[in-house]
Amino acid sequence: MKPPKSRIALIAHDKKKDDMITLAGEYRDFLAGCSLTATGTTGARLINELGLAVECKHSGPFGGDLQIGADLVTGELDCVIFLRDPMTPQPHEPDINALVRACDVHDIACATNVATAHLVLKQMMSSKS
Ligand SMILES: O=C(CO)COP(=O)(O)O
């Protein structure tokens, strides 16, 4: 029997979206075998630029972070890659904090920068092989 797919959420603020595309491109083959979800604009770029299959939620400022948080709370996610922009105020800061808090409450790996994302993705890849 095949092992279950890793379920990963991918989210990036606007100034971090290029970093997300570069990161996801490096792990494209692994990610293509995962079940992916993303906030709206991030997901659209992953689909259009990398050809990945991604379930897109609403855009972050319109509740996408909260939708991903809800999936996490109901046990539908194994990991969140959330490339936040620490230099730009976001109108939906409470939603962002709620998602990161939900990761901590439910002990779900949450990578909020590229260096941590590499560590998490490498670990997930090696635990699948
Ligand atoms: O704002 C975001 C996360 O807080 C990201 O949303 P988008 O992917 O829709 O830009």
The ligand as an SDF file (V2000), in Angstrom:
LIG
                    3D

 10  9  0  0  0  0  0  0  0  0999 V2000
   -1.4800   37.2880    2.6280 O   0  0  0  0  0  0  0  0  0  0  0  0
   -1.0660   36.1650    2.5850 C   0  0  0  0  0  0  0  0  0  0  0  0
   -0.7310   35.4230    3.8020 C   0  0  0  0  0  0  0  0  0  0  0  0
   -0.9690   36.1380    4.9740 O   0  0  0  0  0  0  0  0  0  0  0  0
   -0.8590   35.4800    1.3000 C   0  0  0  0  0  0  0  0  0  0  0  0
   -2.0050   35.5790    0.5050 O   0  0  0  0  0  0  0  0  0  0  0  0
   -1.8840   35.4560   -1.0560 P   0  0  0  0  0  0  0  0  0  0  0  0
   -1.1830   34.1970   -1.3600 O   0  0  0  0  0  0  0  0  0  0  0  0
   -3.3020   35.4310   -1.5720 O   0  0  0  0  0  0  0  0  0  0  0  0
   -1.1400   36.6840   -1.5290 O   0  0  0  0  0  0  0  0  0  0  0  0
  1  2  2  0
  2  3  1  0
  2  5  1  0
  3  4  1  0
  5  6  1  0
  6  7  1  0
  7  8  2  0
  7  9  1  0
  7 10  1  0
M  END
$$$$
